[in-house]
Amino acid sequence: MFLFLLGFYYNASSQSAPAADFFAGKWEILIVGTPDGDAKMGAVLVRKDGKLTGELVSLAADAPKEPIVITQVEEGSDKVNLFFTAQGYDVNLELTKVDEDHLKGQLMNMFDATAVRVKN
């Protein structure tokens, strides 16, 4: 009986162990076909108090370098949806895991986007 309970406890605790924090880190995002042309952005996603948050910054040479605060994040095991305000509009960027270093998705369900993990 003891071994059964020990095995049950081990199985239950291993299922509740936190998964690797896949989306946290630095990402380079390319959004294709916006009215202003293709947009390249950098994202830094961090986990604070158990929630994913972060900011974006335009990587265009002529763009202001003020960060754009991510106001809300919805995340799943292989998908993340980032909400923020850009040029006066509330927008969302939904990205899905392709592999360990790549994401793909859409901005506002209209513009294709890809992301590559930045490794330092």
N, C-alpha and C positions, 0 to 999 in steps of 0.2 A: 504494500500500500504506500509506504514511504517513497519508494522509487517511482511509482506512478505519479504521486503528487509532485515530486521533484521534477519529473519530466514535463508535467503539465505546466508548472510554474516557469520552467525554462522556455518552453514553447510560447507561452503567453507574453513573457517579458521580451523575447526576441522580436515578436511582432509589434510591440509597442515602442521599440527602440527608434529614435529619430533617424530618418533617412538622411543621406548626404544632402547638403543644402545646395542643390544643383544650380539654381538660378542666381544665387548670391555671387557677386564678383563684378568684374568689368566686362562690358560688351561693346562692340562696335556695330551699330545698326545702320542699314541702308534701306531707305524707303524710296521706291521707284515710281515715277510718274505723277508726282504731285503737281499742282498748277505752277509752282515755282521751280519745277525740275526735280531731279533726284536729290534727296536729302540724306546727309550722312550725320549720324549723331553718336555720341558716346554716352553710355549709361553706366552708372555705378549703383548696384543693388546691394543692400545690406539688410541683415536681420536685426531688428531692435525689438526687444520685449516680445519675442516670438513671432513678430510680423515682418514681412518683407516690405521694404521702403527704399527710397533712393532719389536720384535726380538724373536728369539728362542735360547734355550740353551739345550745341551744334558744333560740328567739326568743319563747317565751311569757313574758308579763310576770311570772308567779309562779314560773317555773322557775329553778333555780340556773344561774349563768352559767359554771360550770366547763366547760371544753372536754372533749369526748369524743374521745379519740385514735382515729384510723382505724388499725387494726392490720394490715390487708392490703388491697391494691388489685390487682384483676385488670382489665387494660384491653386493649381492642381498638381498631380504627380508629374505630368509631362506638359503642362500648359501654364502660361502666365499671362494675365491681362493687366496692362499698365494704363492708368488714367491720369491725365495731366491737361493743363491749359497751354495752348500754343497759338500765338497771334490772335488772342481774344476768343478762341474757340475751345470748348471742352472736347477732348478727343480721347480715344482709347487705342492702344496698340496691343493686339493679341498675338502672342508668339508661342509656337509649339516646338518641343524638342525634336530635332532631327537625329543628332548624335551627341556625344559628350561635349562638343565645342561649337555646335551650330543650331540655330533656331530659324524657323520660317513662320510667316503669318501675314497679317494685314493690319494696316492703319485704318480705322473706321470702316472696316469691311469693304474698302474701296481701292486701297493702294498696297501693292505687294511689298513685303518687308522681309529682310533676312538679317540675322545677327550672328556674329562670330565672337567667341570668347577671346578676350585680350589676356595674353599670358605674359607675365613679367618675370 
